[in-house]
């Protein structure tokens, strides 16, 4: 079974743990994966067996994901696009925002 991460539309101070509890209760390992948004990379990492010590296990999972950057929440995308658009050729910026076609 694959469980996608629990998402949120706003910035949070902690990771949600639903995936952890599902794996721990089912007695199955967690296969760590990643989507690195800025580098446009994805991949599969190590298999992690939950021990039941959620604090220690989540610290280990977070440490493995340390340098990976996810996609910013939607409200951040607008300011990011405003910073990127001037760097694009005008026809590309128009294509992205739907002005062409």
C-alpha positions in Angstrom: 0.0 0.0 0.0 1.2 3.5 -0.7 0.2 6.5 1.4 0.9 9.9 0.2 2.0 12.5 2.7 -0.6 14.4 4.7 -0.6 17.9 3.3 -1.6 21.3 4.4 -2.2 24.6 2.7 -0.3 26.5 5.3 3.1 26.4 6.8 3.4 24.2 9.9 5.9 23.7 12.6 5.8 19.9 12.6 5.4 17.0 10.2 2.2 15.0 10.4 2.5 11.4 11.5 -0.4 9.6 10.0 1.9 7.6 7.6 4.0 6.6 10.6 1.1 5.3 12.7 -0.4 3.3 9.8 2.9 1.5 9.2 3.6 1.0 12.9 0.1 -0.5 13.6 0.2 -2.6 10.4 3.7 -3.9 11.3 5.1 -2.9 7.9 8.2 -0.8 7.0 8.2 2.7 5.6 9.9 3.1 2.2 11.2 6.6 2.2 10.7 8.6 -1.0 11.2 12.1 -2.0 10.2 14.9 -4.5 12.7 17.6 -4.6 10.8 20.5 -6.2 13.6 23.0 -7.0 15.9 20.3 -8.6 12.9 18.5 -10.2 14.1 15.1 -8.8 12.3 12.2 -7.2 13.5 8.9 -5.9 13.2 6.1 -3.5 15.4 5.9 -0.4 15.9 3.3 2.4 13.4 1.1 4.0 12.7 2.2 7.6 11.1 -0.1 10.2 9.1 2.0 12.8 10.1 1.1 16.4 7.2 2.6 18.2 9.3 5.5 19.5 7.6 8.2 17.4 9.9 11.0 18.5 13.1 9.1 17.7 11.8 7.6 14.5 10.5 10.9 13.1 13.8 12.5 13.9 15.6 9.8 11.9 13.1 10.2 9.0 13.5 14.0 9.0 17.3 13.7 9.1 17.2 11.5 6.0 15.0 14.0 4.2 17.2 16.9 5.4 18.3 18.6 2.2 15.1 17.9 0.2 12.9 20.8 -0.6 9.2 20.3 -1.3 6.8 22.4 -3.4 5.9 25.7 -1.6 2.2 26.1 -0.5 0.0 27.7 -3.2 0.0 31.1 -1.5 3.7 31.2 -1.9 3.6 30.3 -5.6 2.3 33.7 -6.6 5.2 35.6 -5.1 7.7 33.0 -6.5 6.2 33.4 -10.0 6.4 37.1 -9.8 10.2 36.7 -9.1 10.6 34.2 -11.9 8.5 35.8 -14.7 10.9 38.7 -15.4 13.7 36.2 -16.0 11.7 34.4 -18.7 11.4 35.3 -22.3 8.1 37.2 -22.7 6.5 34.5 -24.8 7.3 31.9 -22.2 5.8 34.0 -19.4 2.6 34.5 -21.5 2.4 30.8 -22.2 2.7 29.9 -18.5 0.0 32.4 -17.4 -2.4 31.3 -20.2 -2.2 34.4 -22.4 -1.2 32.4 -25.4 -3.3 29.6 -26.9 
